[in-house]
Amino acid sequence: QFQESALQHIVQHYTLEAGVRNLEREIANVCRKITKLAALRKPYPKRITPNLVTKYLGAPYLLDSHLNRTDSIGLVTGMVWTPGGGDTQIIEAALLPGKGNLTLTGQLGDVLQESAQIALNYTRSRADDFDLPHDDFETYDVHIHLPEGAVPKDGPSAGITLATAIISVFTERVVRSDFAMTGELTLRGFVLPVGGVKEKLLAARRRGIKNIILPFENKKDLTDLPKNALRDLNIHFVKEMQEVLDLLLFPAPEERQRDLDAEDDEDEETLDLYGEESEVADNDE
């Protein structure tokens, strides 16, 4: 008899597919090895645990490289569709001294590269809203990487994930790791619907992620899902990128906030000086 946790272990670390074909195959592999023990009159387990699954199937070959379990700057979890079903995808962003170039790695297709450029330009267009000096976009290069570089990746659905990673590194704001998201982004910051929502939600649930961000227009796609598939999921439907940031980003660090406040104070002092000079000039007249 297989414990439920043992079956989950097989799904997460040996199959992770849309159907059950490989799951049945791996279960059969375990059963054959136990049958062999019985035929040789050797002791064999009556209940199969996750540890026994690893013993009989070998080391897991589907690891948690798709998961981000630590709140970090520039590290965001997206949801993707694959021919084998849905999955989660880590997106990393980093700033380096440079001249404003954008570097993309991880074998990204043309549409995904365009999504990254849109995400960067959206960030630049809102620099004032994010209290970012415009010079930052000329003095730093942005490097975006999607791990598992041997696997081709494409499509527009990572738009909001890319933008979150970029905004996080520029503002130095930490991203919550307990969220996964999918959604296309426009230059104006609108979030557009995407495909493969069912598969993506099931994948996030298998990965243990309960907080999900989806485009508002994908709300209708959930009507086809059984209620048990949505169990324990906390789904947020968004129309604009700012809603995503409000959910995901922690407040700016105290040090950065102090710098911003100091800049504001300097601006006020400058304005006061200009005001005093104007009054003196008026009095002289």
C-alpha positions in Angstrom: 0.0 0.0 0.0 1.3 3.4 -1.0 1.0 6.2 1.5 -0.4 9.4 0.0 2.8 11.2 0.8 4.7 8.6 -1.2 2.5 9.2 -4.3 3.0 12.9 -3.9 6.8 12.3 -3.7 6.7 10.4 -7.0 4.6 13.1 -8.7 6.8 15.9 -7.6 10.2 14.3 -8.0 9.9 11.7 -10.7 7.0 12.6 -13.1 5.4 16.0 -12.8 3.2 15.5 -15.9 -0.3 16.5 -17.0 -1.5 12.9 -17.0 -0.7 9.7 -15.0 1.2 7.6 -17.5 4.6 8.1 -16.0 3.1 7.9 -12.5 1.7 4.4 -13.3 5.1 3.4 -14.7 7.0 4.5 -11.6 4.5 2.8 -9.3 4.9 -0.4 -11.3 8.7 -0.1 -11.0 8.4 0.0 -7.2 6.0 -2.9 -7.2 8.3 -5.1 -9.3 11.1 -4.6 -6.9 9.0 -5.5 -4.0 7.7 -8.6 -5.8 11.3 -9.6 -6.5 12.0 -9.4 -2.7 8.9 -11.6 -2.0 10.0 -14.2 -4.6 13.4 -14.4 -3.0 11.7 -14.9 0.4 13.3 -11.7 1.7 11.6 -9.2 4.0 9.6 -6.6 2.1 7.6 -3.6 3.2 3.8 -3.6 3.4 3.5 0.2 3.3 5.5 2.4 0.9 6.8 5.6 2.3 8.6 8.5 0.5 11.9 7.2 1.7 11.2 3.8 0.3 10.3 5.4 -3.0 13.7 7.0 -3.2 15.3 3.7 -2.2 13.6 1.8 -5.1 13.6 4.5 -7.8 16.9 6.1 -7.0 17.7 9.8 -6.4 15.0 12.2 -7.5 15.7 13.8 -10.9 13.1 16.5 -10.7 14.5 18.8 -8.0 13.1 22.0 -6.6 15.1 24.3 -8.9 11.8 25.7 -10.0 11.0 27.0 -6.5 12.0 30.1 -4.6 11.6 29.6 -0.9 13.3 32.7 0.3 12.1 36.3 0.1 14.7 38.0 -2.0 15.5 41.0 -4.2 15.1 40.3 -7.9 14.0 36.7 -7.5 10.4 35.9 -8.6 8.3 32.8 -9.3 6.3 32.6 -12.5 4.0 30.0 -13.9 4.5 28.5 -17.4 2.9 26.0 -19.8 4.9 23.2 -21.2 4.0 20.3 -23.5 4.0 18.1 -20.4 1.6 20.4 -18.5 2.1 23.4 -16.3 5.1 24.2 -14.1 6.7 27.0 -12.2 9.7 29.0 -13.4 12.2 31.1 -11.4 13.1 34.5 -12.9 16.3 36.2 -11.7 17.3 39.8 -12.2 20.5 41.6 -11.3 22.0 45.1 -11.8 25.6 45.6 -12.9 27.6 48.8 -13.5 27.3 49.5 -17.2 25.6 51.6 -19.9 21.9 50.7 -19.7 22.1 47.4 -21.6 19.7 44.5 -21.2 21.2 41.0 -21.1 18.9 37.9 -21.4 20.0 34.4 -20.7 18.3 31.0 -20.4 17.6 30.3 -24.1 14.7 32.7 -24.5 12.6 33.0 -27.6 11.8 36.2 -29.5 8.4 36.9 -27.8 9.9 36.4 -24.3 12.8 38.7 -25.2 10.3 41.3 -26.3 8.4 40.9 -23.0 11.6 41.6 -21.1 12.2 44.8 -23.1 8.6 45.9 -22.4 9.0 45.2 -18.7 12.2 47.3 -18.6 10.7 50.2 -20.5 7.6 50.1 -18.3 9.9 50.4 -15.3 11.7 53.4 -16.9 8.4 55.1 -17.8 7.4 55.0 -14.1 10.8 56.0 -12.7 9.3 59.0 -10.9 6.6 56.9 -9.3 9.2 54.5 -8.0 11.5 57.3 -6.8 14.2 56.2 -9.1 16.9 58.5 -10.5 16.6 58.5 -14.3 20.4 58.2 -14.5 20.2 54.6 -13.0 18.9 53.4 -16.4 22.0 54.7 -18.1 24.6 53.7 -15.5 23.5 50.1 -14.8 23.0 47.1 -17.0 20.1 44.7 -16.3 20.8 41.0 -16.5 17.7 38.7 -16.5 18.2 34.9 -16.3 15.7 32.0 -16.4 17.4 28.9 -15.0 17.7 25.6 -16.8 19.3 27.2 -19.8 19.2 24.1 -21.9 15.4 24.2 -22.0 13.9 26.7 -24.7 11.4 29.2 -23.3 9.1 31.6 -25.0 5.7 33.3 -24.9 4.3 36.6 -23.4 2.9 35.3 -20.2 6.0 36.1 -18.1 5.5 39.8 -18.6 4.4 40.7 -15.0 7.0 38.3 -13.5 9.8 40.0 -15.5 8.6 43.5 -14.5 8.4 42.5 -10.8 12.0 41.2 -10.9 13.3 44.4 -12.6 11.4 46.8 -10.4 12.6 44.9 -7.3 16.3 45.2 -8.2 16.0 48.9 -9.1 14.0 49.8 -5.9 15.9 47.3 -3.7 12.5 46.0 -2.5 12.2 42.4 -1.5 9.8 40.1 -3.3 7.5 37.7 -1.5 8.4 34.1 -2.2 5.0 32.6 -1.4 3.5 33.8 -4.7 3.4 32.6 -8.3 2.0 34.5 -11.2 1.4 34.7 -14.9 0.2 37.5 -17.2 1.2 39.5 -20.2 2.2 43.1 -19.6 1.7 46.2 -21.9 3.8 49.3 -21.9 1.0 51.2 -20.2 1.0 48.6 -17.3 -2.1 46.7 -18.2 -2.2 43.0 -17.5 -3.6 40.9 -20.4 -5.0 37.3 -20.3 -2.8 34.2 -21.0 -3.4 30.6 -21.9 -2.8 27.3 -20.1 -4.3 28.6 -16.8 -5.6 25.3 -15.7 -2.3 23.5 -16.1 -0.4 26.4 -14.4 -2.7 26.4 -11.4 -2.4 22.6 -10.9 1.4 22.9 -11.2 1.6 25.7 -8.6 -0.6 23.6 -6.3 1.6 20.6 -6.7 4.6 22.8 -5.9 2.9 23.9 -2.7 2.3 27.5 -3.7 -1.0 28.8 -2.5 -0.9 32.5 -3.4 -1.6 33.0 -7.1 -1.8 36.2 -9.3 -3.8 35.9 -12.6 -5.0 38.4 -15.1 -8.6 39.5 -14.3 -9.8 38.4 -17.8 -8.7 34.8 -17.0 -11.3 34.6 -14.2 -13.7 32.9 -16.6 -11.2 30.1 -17.1 -11.7 28.9 -13.6 -15.3 27.8 -14.1 -14.0 24.7 -15.9 -11.9 23.6 -13.0 -13.2 21.2 -10.3 -13.5 22.7 -6.9 -11.0 20.4 -5.4 -8.4 21.7 -7.9 -8.8 25.2 -6.4 -8.8 24.0 -2.8 -6.4 26.0 -0.6 -5.5 28.4 -3.4 -5.7 32.1 -2.8 -6.1 33.6 -6.2 -5.7 37.4 -6.9 -7.1 38.7 -10.2 -5.4 41.9 -11.4 -5.9 44.4 -14.2 -2.8 46.6 -13.8 0.8 46.0 -12.9 0.6 48.3 -9.8 -1.8 45.7 -8.2 0.9 43.1 -8.7 3.5 45.2 -7.0 1.2 46.0 -4.1 0.8 42.3 -3.4 4.4 41.2 -3.9 6.9 43.9 -2.9 7.8 44.6 0.7 8.5 48.3 1.6 11.8 49.8 0.6 14.7 49.3 3.1 15.1 51.9 5.8 18.4 53.1 4.5 17.0 53.7 1.0 14.0 55.4 2.5 16.2 57.7 4.6 18.1 58.6 1.4 14.9 59.4 -0.4 13.7 61.5 2.5 17.0 63.4 2.6 16.7 64.1 -1.1 13.2 65.5 -0.5 14.5 67.7 2.3 17.3 69.0 0.0 14.7 69.8 -2.6 12.6 71.7 -0.1 15.6 73.7 1.2 16.5 74.6 -2.4 13.0 75.8 -3.0 13.1 77.9 0.2 16.4 79.5 -0.9 14.9 80.4 -4.2 11.9 81.9 -2.5 14.1 84.0 -0.2 16.2 85.2 -3.1 13.0 86.2 -5.0 11.8 88.2 -2.0 15.1 90.1 -1.7 15.0 90.9 -5.3 11.4 92.2 -5.0 12.3 94.4 -2.0 15.3 95.9 -3.8 13.0 97.0 -6.5 
